[in-house]
Amino acid sequence: MKKRRILFFIFLALSIAINIFILIEGAVDASGSSSQSLGITQFIINIFKAIAPNSRIATDPEFAHHLVRKLIGHFGLFGVSGILTTLTFIFGHTDFDKMKKRIVINSLALGLSVAVISELLQLTAPGRAFAFTDILIDFSGYLLFGGITFLVYYLIHRRNQKKIKEETKE
């Protein structure tokens, strides 16, 4: 029980940190946001130039930059948030079997809320705009990685419950 509580606080701190980071990034102006992702973009372009020199990513920097911003900046960051937030809700409840639905609902509600708020914050940032498609990309990353995290935990929990039942029968 003590281990579970420690894990809850670790995941809570990490979840808060990643979600605050996402919200702060939503308020960064267009030039700041663009310059932050340019280093990653250049790194990926260099990799593609080495392994697939004729690919669109290697030959079209604007396309590569757009892809990096959407896949890493939106889908990827929200994927990390989905993992950490889902684990926070899982370890925040002592009775997983009773609380499965509440864990899923709370996690999804928080993920969607952060996605919407981060896009609304962009309305205040010079050169940026609200984009419904970004909310869909954000929430898709959150949903995919949070869902995988929940499923893996559920399967491990179920296997452990079966072991306990088998041991008590003997």
C-alpha positions, 0 to 999 in steps of 0.5 A: 500500500505504501509503494502504491501511495509513493507511485501515486505521488510520483506520477501526480508530480510528473503529470502536473509537470507535463500538463503545465508544460503543455499549457505554457507551450500553448501560450508561447507566440508563433516565432517562439513556438516555431524556433523551439521545434526547429532544432528537432526538425533539423535533427530529423531532416538529417536522419532522413537525408542519411536513410531516405535522401529522396523522401519528402521529409528530407527534401521539404523542410516546411513539411518536415517542420509541420510534421514535427510540430504535429507528431511530437509537439501535439500527439507526442506530448499529449501521449506522455500526458496520457501515460502519466495522467492515467497512471496517476488516476490508477495509483490514486485509487486503492480499489482498481476493480471498483474504480475502473470506470471512474479512472477512465472517465476522469483521465479522459476528461482531464486530457480533453480539458488540457487539449481544449485549454491549450488551444484556447491559450493560443488565441492569446499568443501573437501569431497563433490561432485556435485549431480544432484539428490540433485538439483532435491530434492532442486528444488522439495522442492522449487517448492512444497512449493513455489507453495502452497504459490502462490496458497494460495495467488492467492485464497485469492486474487481472493476471495478478488477481488470478494468481492470488485466487489460485494460491488461495485455492491450494 
